[in-house]
């Protein structure tokens, strides 16, 4: 029996099944994790103390869908919530700031983004709402670890104005909270950048190394 459950709330069983298949890689990382598909209307009667997270999967974000968030509040659920939908991202972010542990992921999305957000929810039980949309890419980057003084090559897999996701091909001295200097040359725009960033989360990859999510700090920003 699962020790904890991620509830998937879509309009149809087929949509829940597709979403579950996308999230199943997390079962290998979190022992005892299970999934349960429900209709959004039936969610308040389903969540309990075994609930690890709730993932709403809507075609489009509207005020009608927001009612389901209010229903979860009424029953006292305070765990992580992810809403996947198309819609007004600016308005959605305002809603997220007013609801603890709520994150929006705009459709269409990258699989790495979906897995990364849910992984952080399971690890930290809280995730900050992403303001900048990320774009998939494949660019070489040099990472300088300010604490250890090491320098390693990496590959940027997605990028936004506020941060990036990178992967290493070999073990790296990764520590959440550490500051790094990220040197990258973006071929698409023919520009080079050196930015300071903070490691905010890590993950395993299919290679011998690992992946890191970084947030650009201070006045650093990708323009």
Phi, psi and omega per residue, in radians:
X1 nan 2.450 3.118
X2 -1.105 2.448 3.070
X3 -1.427 -0.443 3.102
X4 -2.572 2.681 -3.017
X5 -2.268 2.373 2.941
X6 -1.703 2.086 3.107
X7 -1.555 2.238 3.134
X8 -1.868 2.074 -3.044
X9 -2.023 1.664 3.083
X10 -2.064 3.013 -3.125
X11 -1.311 -0.476 -3.095
X12 -2.268 2.761 3.091
X13 -1.124 -0.616 3.135
X14 -1.100 -0.728 3.122
X15 -1.130 -0.694 3.094
X16 -1.128 -0.684 3.138
X17 -1.115 -0.782 3.136
X18 -1.086 -0.753 -3.141
X19 -1.135 -0.695 3.124
X20 -1.092 -0.715 3.129
X21 -1.081 -0.591 3.126
X22 -1.237 -0.533 -3.080
X23 -1.646 -0.150 -3.068
X24 -1.032 -0.475 3.067
X25 -0.975 -0.420 -3.138
X26 -1.221 -0.357 3.121
X27 -1.114 -0.475 3.130
X28 -1.343 -0.376 -3.126
X29 -1.634 -0.541 -3.057
X30 -2.100 1.790 -3.109
X31 -1.140 2.346 3.114
X32 1.527 0.084 -3.131
X33 -1.434 2.406 3.094
X34 -2.364 2.990 -3.128
X35 -2.210 2.599 3.070
X36 -2.453 2.204 3.137
X37 -1.700 2.266 3.126
X38 -2.428 2.863 2.981
X39 -1.402 2.527 -3.120
X40 -0.914 -0.587 -3.132
X41 -1.129 -0.601 -3.097
X42 -1.554 0.008 -3.070
X43 -1.098 -0.798 -3.115
X44 -0.992 -0.520 -3.135
X45 -1.471 -0.098 -3.050
X46 -1.817 -0.669 -3.060
X47 -1.166 2.555 3.126
X48 -2.654 -2.879 -3.092
X49 -1.198 -0.217 3.113
X50 -1.565 -0.028 -3.078
X51 -1.289 2.111 3.125
X52 -1.510 -0.619 -3.128
X53 -2.953 2.820 3.074
X54 -2.133 2.292 3.124
X55 -2.113 1.937 3.034
X56 -1.514 2.374 3.132
X57 -2.183 1.703 -3.098
X58 -1.932 2.679 3.036
X59 -1.184 -0.765 -3.118
X60 -2.579 2.515 -3.135
X61 -1.503 2.114 3.113
X62 -2.384 3.020 3.093
X63 -1.086 -0.515 3.110
X64 -1.080 -0.708 3.137
X65 -1.240 -0.495 -3.123
X66 -1.102 -0.383 3.125
X67 -1.041 -0.604 -3.118
X68 -1.151 -0.551 3.065
X69 -1.170 -0.708 3.123
X70 -1.102 -0.641 3.136
X71 -1.133 -0.663 3.096
X72 -1.152 -0.676 3.098
X73 -1.055 -0.721 -3.062
X74 -1.091 -0.579 -3.125
X75 -1.540 0.005 3.056
X76 1.565 0.225 3.111
X77 -1.261 2.240 -3.119
X78 -2.235 0.230 -3.131
X79 -1.408 -3.092 -3.100
X80 -1.151 2.457 3.094
X81 -2.308 2.263 3.030
X82 -2.024 2.262 3.061
X83 -1.958 2.088 3.092
X84 -1.852 2.101 -3.088
X85 -2.973 2.828 2.906
X86 -1.488 2.731 3.083
X87 2.664 -2.985 3.134
X88 -1.309 1.781 -3.061
X89 -1.129 -0.666 3.134
X90 -1.042 -0.784 3.120
X91 -1.171 -0.684 3.141
X92 -1.097 -0.710 3.129
X93 -1.099 -0.685 3.092
X94 -1.074 -0.701 3.103
X95 -1.124 -0.727 -3.126
X96 -1.091 -0.697 -3.129
X97 -1.147 -0.475 -3.130
X98 -1.508 -0.163 -3.119
X99 -2.145 1.990 -3.124
X100 -1.016 2.457 3.041
X101 1.121 0.455 3.117
X102 -1.905 2.291 3.132
X103 -2.293 2.431 3.053
X104 -1.819 2.426 3.031
X105 -2.177 2.005 -3.048
X106 -1.357 2.369 3.016
X107 -1.421 2.504 -0.123
X108 -1.308 2.705 -3.081
X109 -2.311 2.869 3.082
X110 -1.567 2.493 3.129
X111 -0.998 -0.676 3.134
X112 -1.073 -0.615 3.117
X113 -1.172 -0.789 3.134
X114 -1.057 -0.885 -3.121
X115 -1.133 -0.665 -3.130
X116 -1.128 -0.744 -3.134
X117 -1.149 -0.834 -3.119
X118 -1.153 -0.648 3.095
X119 -1.049 -0.786 3.130
X120 -1.140 -0.613 3.096
X121 -1.093 -0.716 -3.127
X122 -1.238 -0.584 -3.111
X123 -1.401 -0.798 -3.008
X124 -1.877 -0.199 -3.081
X125 1.081 0.225 3.106
X126 -2.820 2.459 3.123
X127 -2.445 2.364 3.090
X128 -1.304 2.470 3.116
X129 -1.144 2.268 3.090
X130 -1.352 2.248 -3.127
X131 -1.610 -0.673 -3.093
X132 -1.670 2.337 3.088
X133 -1.293 2.439 -3.121
X134 -1.754 2.657 -3.126
X135 -2.190 2.395 3.127
X136 -1.173 2.473 3.129
X137 -2.723 3.122 3.050
X138 -2.610 1.589 -3.044
X139 -2.250 2.510 3.071
X140 -1.336 2.522 3.116
X141 -2.575 2.643 3.091
X142 -1.919 2.214 -3.101
X143 -1.956 2.160 3.081
X144 -1.857 2.078 3.142
X145 -1.490 2.022 -3.010
X146 -1.235 -0.486 -3.135
X147 -1.372 -0.875 -3.084
X148 -1.503 -0.376 -3.119
X149 1.444 0.036 3.140
X150 -1.345 2.732 3.097
X151 -2.262 2.266 -3.098
X152 -2.399 2.664 3.066
X153 -1.509 2.565 3.123
X154 -2.595 3.069 3.095
X155 -2.215 2.253 3.100
X156 -1.415 2.189 -3.123
X157 -1.761 -0.557 2.953
X158 -2.612 2.749 -2.905
X159 -2.597 2.473 3.020
X160 -2.458 3.138 3.109
X161 -1.179 -0.396 -3.071
X162 -1.827 -0.187 -3.100
X163 -3.129 -2.975 -3.079
X164 -2.768 2.845 3.001
X165 -2.071 2.230 -3.088
X166 -2.197 2.681 3.086
X167 -2.195 2.476 3.087
X168 -1.857 2.571 3.139
X169 -1.563 -0.099 3.134
X170 -2.555 2.855 -3.125
X171 -0.942 2.411 -3.101
X172 -2.246 2.653 -3.136
X173 -1.341 1.202 -3.018
X174 -1.541 2.346 3.068
X175 -2.530 2.137 3.128
X176 -1.030 2.321 -3.125
X177 1.704 -0.242 -3.130
X178 -1.281 2.534 3.078
X179 -1.566 2.462 3.106
X180 -2.364 2.748 2.957
X181 -1.794 2.243 -3.090
X182 -1.964 2.011 3.128
X183 -1.887 2.121 -3.089
X184 -2.484 2.641 3.095
X185 -2.113 1.941 -3.093
X186 -1.545 1.860 -3.055
X187 -1.169 -0.545 -3.091
X188 -1.091 -0.587 -3.119
X189 -1.966 0.020 3.102
X190 0.978 0.871 3.122
X191 -2.413 2.621 3.108
X192 -1.949 2.542 -3.132
X193 -2.370 2.533 2.929
X194 -2.257 1.948 -3.044
X195 -2.200 2.568 3.027
X196 -1.566 2.418 -3.098
X197 -2.479 2.844 3.097
X198 -2.044 2.348 3.084
X199 -1.295 2.086 -3.091
X200 -1.854 -0.336 3.043
X201 -2.855 2.824 3.136
X202 -2.325 2.813 3.095
X203 -2.670 2.782 3.022
X204 -1.438 2.690 3.090
X205 -2.181 3.126 3.114
X206 -1.354 -0.084 3.115
X207 -1.680 -3.008 3.133
X208 -1.372 -0.224 -3.084
X209 -1.695 -2.462 -3.085
X210 -2.656 2.961 3.087
X211 -1.973 2.671 3.087
X212 -2.337 2.507 2.975
X213 -1.792 2.204 -3.113
X214 -2.103 2.625 3.072
X215 -2.058 2.215 3.098
X216 -1.171 2.361 -2.993
X217 -2.037 2.932 3.141
X218 1.131 -2.333 3.117
X219 -1.633 0.116 3.131
X220 -1.163 2.416 3.066
X221 -2.841 2.583 3.111
X222 -1.552 2.093 -3.080
X223 -2.016 nan nan
